[in-house]
């Protein structure tokens, strides 16, 4: 993340523009659509100790 931020500063914000445009999303959406995501929403369990 630090290297990406540094590269973005040195490249005068071009790095962000490369990934923030619709072109990256359009190319990645079909690939990510093939993935099988096994993510479940976490239930709010007040008995779980999170401290």
MOPAC internal coordinates of N, CA, C and O (Angstrom, degrees):
PM7 1SCF
backbone

  N    0.0000 0     0.00 0     0.00 0    0    0    0
  C    1.4483 1     0.00 0     0.00 0    1    0    0
  C    1.5318 1   110.66 1     0.00 0    2    1    0
  O    1.2310 1   121.17 1   138.72 1    3    2    1
  N    1.3103 1   115.38 1   -41.28 1    3    2    1
  C    1.4620 1   119.05 1  -179.96 1    5    3    2
  C    1.5262 1   110.22 1   -64.84 1    6    5    3
  O    1.2310 1   120.80 1   137.35 1    7    6    5
  N    1.3273 1   116.08 1   -42.65 1    7    6    5
  C    1.4692 1   119.75 1   179.78 1    9    7    6
  C    1.5271 1   110.68 1   -64.58 1   10    9    7
  O    1.2310 1   120.30 1   141.89 1   11   10    9
  N    1.3172 1   117.02 1   -38.11 1   11   10    9
  C    1.4629 1   119.95 1   178.22 1   13   11   10
  C    1.5274 1   110.44 1   -65.76 1   14   13   11
  O    1.2310 1   120.32 1   138.66 1   15   14   13
  N    1.3215 1   116.98 1   -41.34 1   15   14   13
  C    1.4641 1   120.14 1   178.55 1   17   15   14
  C    1.5218 1   110.69 1   -65.29 1   18   17   15
  O    1.2310 1   120.37 1   137.67 1   19   18   17
  N    1.3140 1   116.90 1   -42.33 1   19   18   17
  C    1.4564 1   120.84 1   178.60 1   21   19   18
  C    1.5333 1   110.51 1   -63.91 1   22   21   19
  O    1.2310 1   120.90 1   135.48 1   23   22   21
  N    1.3245 1   115.89 1   -44.52 1   23   22   21
  C    1.4629 1   119.92 1   177.41 1   25   23   22
  C    1.5118 1   112.09 1   -61.23 1   26   25   23
  O    1.2310 1   120.55 1   143.17 1   27   26   25
  N    1.3225 1   116.55 1   -36.83 1   27   26   25
  C    1.4597 1   120.54 1   178.89 1   29   27   26
  C    1.5249 1   110.87 1   -65.77 1   30   29   27
  O    1.2310 1   120.46 1   139.52 1   31   30   29
  N    1.3258 1   116.73 1   -40.48 1   31   30   29
  C    1.4669 1   120.47 1   178.46 1   33   31   30
  C    1.5282 1   110.19 1   -65.49 1   34   33   31
  O    1.2310 1   121.08 1   133.72 1   35   34   33
  N    1.3208 1   115.54 1   -46.28 1   35   34   33
  C    1.4586 1   119.23 1  -177.96 1   37   35   34
  C    1.5308 1   112.70 1   -68.83 1   38   37   35
  O    1.2310 1   120.35 1   151.79 1   39   38   37
  N    1.3209 1   116.93 1   -28.21 1   39   38   37
  C    1.4665 1   121.03 1  -179.20 1   41   39   38
  C    1.5280 1   111.90 1   -93.57 1   42   41   39
  O    1.2310 1   120.82 1  -167.91 1   43   42   41
  N    1.3209 1   116.05 1    12.09 1   43   42   41
  C    1.4717 1   122.02 1   178.84 1   45   43   42
  C    1.5290 1   112.31 1    54.57 1   46   45   43
  O    1.2310 1   120.86 1  -130.01 1   47   46   45
  N    1.3316 1   115.97 1    49.99 1   47   46   45
  C    1.4626 1   124.76 1   172.89 1   49   47   46
  C    1.5258 1   113.87 1    74.52 1   50   49   47
  O    1.2310 1   119.74 1  -170.22 1   51   50   49
  N    1.3256 1   118.11 1     9.78 1   51   50   49
  C    1.4593 1   119.66 1  -179.46 1   53   51   50
  C    1.5239 1   112.33 1   -70.53 1   54   53   51
  O    1.2310 1   119.87 1   145.04 1   55   54   53
  N    1.3200 1   117.86 1   -34.96 1   55   54   53
  C    1.4548 1   120.78 1  -178.82 1   57   55   54
  C    1.5257 1   110.51 1   -60.17 1   58   57   55
  O    1.2310 1   120.27 1   135.29 1   59   58   57
  N    1.3133 1   117.09 1   -44.71 1   59   58   57
  C    1.4670 1   120.63 1   178.10 1   61   59   58
  C    1.5153 1   110.53 1   -62.50 1   62   61   59
  O    1.2310 1   120.18 1   139.04 1   63   62   61
  N    1.3054 1   117.26 1   -40.96 1   63   62   61
  C    1.4652 1   120.49 1  -179.62 1   65   63   62
  C    1.5175 1   112.32 1   -64.32 1   66   65   63
  O    1.2310 1   120.30 1   145.78 1   67   66   65
  N    1.3227 1   117.02 1   -34.22 1   67   66   65
  C    1.4688 1   120.09 1   179.19 1   69   67   66
  C    1.5236 1   111.23 1   -62.74 1   70   69   67
  O    1.2310 1   120.26 1   141.61 1   71   70   69
  N    1.3242 1   117.11 1   -38.39 1   71   70   69
  C    1.4578 1   120.86 1  -175.78 1   73   71   70
  C    1.5204 1   114.02 1   -98.18 1   74   73   71
  O    1.2310 1   119.57 1   163.85 1   75   74   73
  N    1.3138 1   118.42 1   -16.15 1   75   74   73
  C    1.4544 1   120.98 1  -177.62 1   77   75   74
  C    1.5259 1   112.25 1   -87.59 1   78   77   75
  O    1.2310 1   119.91 1   166.37 1   79   78   77
  N    1.3078 1   117.78 1   -13.63 1   79   78   77
  C    1.4558 1   120.71 1  -179.31 1   81   79   78
  C    1.5204 1   112.26 1   -76.36 1   82   81   79
  O    1.2310 1   120.44 1   -11.59 1   83   82   81
  N    1.2968 1   116.77 1   168.41 1   83   82   81
  C    1.4560 1   121.68 1  -179.40 1   85   83   82
  C    1.5161 1   113.38 1   -71.69 1   86   85   83
  O    1.2310 1   119.66 1   162.69 1   87   86   85
  N    1.3304 1   118.26 1   -17.31 1   87   86   85
  C    1.4528 1   121.00 1  -178.21 1   89   87   86
  C    1.5141 1   113.37 1   -62.92 1   90   89   87
  O    1.2310 1   120.17 1   138.34 1   91   90   89
  N    1.3240 1   117.28 1   -41.66 1   91   90   89
  C    1.4588 1   121.24 1   179.89 1   93   91   90
  C    1.5286 1   109.57 1   -67.02 1   94   93   91
  O    1.2310 1   120.51 1   134.97 1   95   94   93
  N    1.3078 1   116.63 1   -45.03 1   95   94   93
  C    1.4650 1   119.98 1   179.40 1   97   95   94
  C    1.5262 1   110.65 1   -61.18 1   98   97   95
  O    1.2310 1   120.13 1   137.08 1   99   98   97
  N    1.3199 1   117.35 1   -42.92 1   99   98   97
  C    1.4645 1   120.96 1  -178.71 1  101   99   98
  C    1.5280 1   111.25 1   -63.01 1  102  101   99
  O    1.2310 1   119.98 1   146.01 1  103  102  101
  N    1.3131 1   117.64 1   -33.99 1  103  102  101
  C    1.4654 1   120.63 1   179.65 1  105  103  102
  C    1.5200 1   112.72 1   -80.87 1  106  105  103
  O    1.2310 1   120.07 1   147.75 1  107  106  105
  N    1.3259 1   117.47 1   -32.25 1  107  106  105
  C    1.4610 1   120.03 1  -177.59 1  109  107  106
  C    1.5233 1   113.72 1   -85.31 1  110  109  107
  O    1.2310 1   119.75 1   152.64 1  111  110  109
  N    1.3147 1   118.09 1   -27.36 1  111  110  109
  C    1.4677 1   121.11 1  -176.63 1  113  111  110
  C    1.5401 1   112.25 1   -55.73 1  114  113  111
  O    1.2310 1   118.46 1   133.01 1  115  114  113
  N    1.3477 1   120.53 1   -46.99 1  115  114  113
  C    1.4761 1   118.95 1   178.84 1  117  115  114
  C    1.5345 1   112.76 1   -63.46 1  118  117  115
  O    1.2310 1   120.35 1   143.17 1  119  118  117
  N    1.3127 1   116.93 1   -36.83 1  119  118  117
  C    1.4654 1   120.55 1   179.52 1  121  119  118
  C    1.5253 1   110.29 1   -67.01 1  122  121  119
  O    1.2310 1   120.52 1   133.41 1  123  122  121
  N    1.3208 1   116.61 1   -46.59 1  123  122  121
  C    1.4602 1   120.19 1   179.37 1  125  123  122
  C    1.5220 1   111.55 1   -67.47 1  126  125  123
  O    1.2310 1   120.33 1   152.29 1  127  126  125
  N    1.3281 1   116.98 1   -27.71 1  127  126  125
  C    1.4588 1   120.92 1   177.55 1  129  127  126
  C    1.5198 1   112.52 1   -66.35 1  130  129  127
  O    1.2310 1   119.62 1   154.58 1  131  130  129
  N    1.3281 1   118.33 1   -25.42 1  131  130  129
  C    1.4641 1   121.87 1   178.43 1  133  131  130
  C    1.5230 1   112.14 1   -78.73 1  134  133  131
  O    1.2310 1   120.33 1   161.31 1  135  134  133
  N    1.3092 1   116.97 1   -18.69 1  135  134  133
  C    1.4621 1   120.93 1  -178.47 1  137  135  134
  C    1.5242 1   110.38 1   -71.19 1  138  137  135
  O    1.2310 1   121.48 1   -32.25 1  139  138  137
  N    1.3260 1   114.78 1   147.75 1  139  138  137
  C    1.4587 1   120.53 1   173.04 1  141  139  138
  C    1.5216 1   107.31 1  -103.69 1  142  141  139
  O    1.2310 1   120.89 1   -66.70 1  143  142  141
  N    1.3070 1   115.91 1   113.30 1  143  142  141
  C    1.4527 1   121.54 1  -176.14 1  145  143  142
  C    1.5183 1   109.02 1   -94.31 1  146  145  143
  O    1.2310 1   120.29 1   -53.82 1  147  146  145
  N    1.3015 1   117.05 1   126.18 1  147  146  145
  C    1.4559 1   122.82 1   179.71 1  149  147  146
  C    1.5303 1   108.66 1  -112.98 1  150  149  147
  O    1.2310 1   121.56 1  -116.36 1  151  150  149
  N    1.3095 1   114.62 1    63.64 1  151  150  149
  C    1.4541 1   120.73 1  -177.57 1  153  151  150
  C    1.5239 1   107.95 1  -115.13 1  154  153  151
  O    1.2310 1   121.23 1   -52.19 1  155  154  153
  N    1.3020 1   115.26 1   127.81 1  155  154  153
  C    1.4583 1   120.49 1  -178.97 1  157  155  154
  C    1.5267 1   108.77 1  -115.75 1  158  157  155
  O    1.2310 1   121.00 1   -37.32 1  159  158  157
  N    1.3130 1   115.69 1   142.68 1  159  158  157
  C    1.4606 1   120.02 1   177.51 1  161  159  158
  C    1.5253 1   108.68 1   -67.44 1  162  161  159
  O    1.2310 1   120.94 1   -42.68 1  163  162  161
  N    1.3180 1   115.80 1   137.32 1  163  162  161
  C    1.4560 1   120.51 1   179.26 1  165  163  162
  C    1.5116 1   108.75 1   -80.03 1  166  165  163
  O    1.2310 1   120.81 1   -48.80 1  167  166  165
  N    1.3105 1   116.05 1   131.20 1  167  166  165
  C    1.4631 1   121.84 1   176.19 1  169  167  166
  C    1.5201 1   108.87 1   -74.42 1  170  169  167
  O    1.2310 1   120.10 1   -36.43 1  171  170  169
  N    1.3093 1   117.41 1   143.57 1  171  170  169
  C    1.4570 1   121.33 1   176.31 1  173  171  170
  C    1.5097 1   107.76 1   -78.03 1  174  173  171
  O    1.2310 1   120.47 1   -78.20 1  175  174  173
  N    1.3071 1   116.70 1   101.80 1  175  174  173
  C    1.4696 1   122.71 1  -176.83 1  177  175  174
  C    1.5148 1   108.57 1  -109.06 1  178  177  175
  O    1.2310 1   120.72 1   -73.91 1  179  178  177
  N    1.3147 1   116.23 1   106.09 1  179  178  177
  C    1.4656 1   120.03 1  -176.98 1  181  179  178
  C    1.5248 1   111.88 1   -72.54 1  182  181  179
  O    1.2310 1   119.79 1   168.71 1  183  182  181
  N    1.3540 1   118.01 1   -11.29 1  183  182  181
  C    1.4683 1   119.85 1  -179.68 1  185  183  182
  C    1.5202 1   111.60 1   -86.03 1  186  185  183
  O    1.2310 1   119.95 1   168.27 1  187  186  185
  N    1.3201 1   117.70 1   -11.73 1  187  186  185
  C    1.4655 1   120.92 1  -179.29 1  189  187  186
  C    1.5221 1   109.79 1   -77.79 1  190  189  187
  O    1.2310 1   120.79 1   -50.90 1  191  190  189
  N    1.3226 1   116.09 1   129.10 1  191  190  189
  C    1.4607 1   120.96 1   178.58 1  193  191  190
  C    1.5301 1   108.63 1   -84.08 1  194  193  191
  O    1.2310 1   120.22 1   -63.76 1  195  194  193
  N    1.3115 1   117.19 1   116.24 1  195  194  193
  C    1.4541 1   121.63 1  -179.40 1  197  195  194
  C    1.5128 1   111.57 1  -110.82 1  198  197  195
  O    1.2310 1   119.56 1  -162.10 1  199  198  197
  N    1.2891 1   118.45 1    17.90 1  199  198  197
  C    1.4566 1   120.20 1  -175.77 1  201  199  198
  C    1.4331 1   111.82 1  -103.58 1  202  201  199
  O    1.2310 1   120.10 1   180.00 1  203  202  201

